[in-house]
Amino acid sequence: KFDALILDNGGKFGVFIRDWKREISITQIRQLHKACKDVEDIEGGV
């Protein structure tokens, strides 16, 4: 689940707000992928 959704020029983008204190890992990539699949008509997420 994203912490925020941004609507911009008809596009929808999800945002995670986290303090991971290190490089992104495969676990965070999987969370991003799942969150993108769970939100209808999303363009992507960060």
C-alpha positions in Angstrom: 0.0 0.0 0.0 1.3 3.4 -0.9 1.6 6.2 1.6 0.4 8.8 -0.9 -1.0 9.0 -4.5 -0.1 11.9 -6.8 -2.4 12.8 -9.7 -0.6 14.7 -12.5 -1.9 15.4 -16.0 -4.2 12.5 -15.9 -1.5 10.1 -14.5 -1.5 8.5 -11.1 1.7 7.7 -9.2 2.2 6.1 -5.8 4.8 7.2 -3.2 6.3 5.2 -0.4 7.6 7.4 2.5 10.2 5.3 4.3 13.6 5.6 6.1 15.3 2.4 5.0 18.8 3.8 5.9 20.4 1.7 3.1 20.1 0.9 -0.6 16.8 -0.5 -1.8 16.6 -4.3 -1.7 14.6 -6.9 -3.6 12.0 -6.9 -0.7 11.3 -3.2 -1.3 11.2 -3.8 -5.1 8.6 -6.5 -4.5 6.6 -4.2 -2.2 6.6 -1.5 -4.9 5.5 -4.0 -7.6 2.7 -5.4 -5.4 1.5 -1.8 -4.6 1.5 -0.9 -8.3 -0.6 -4.0 -9.1 -3.1 -3.3 -6.3 -3.8 0.3 -7.5 -6.0 0.5 -10.6 -4.8 2.7 -13.5 -1.5 3.6 -11.9 1.5 4.8 -14.0 4.2 3.8 -11.5 5.6 4.4 -8.0 8.6 5.5 -6.1 
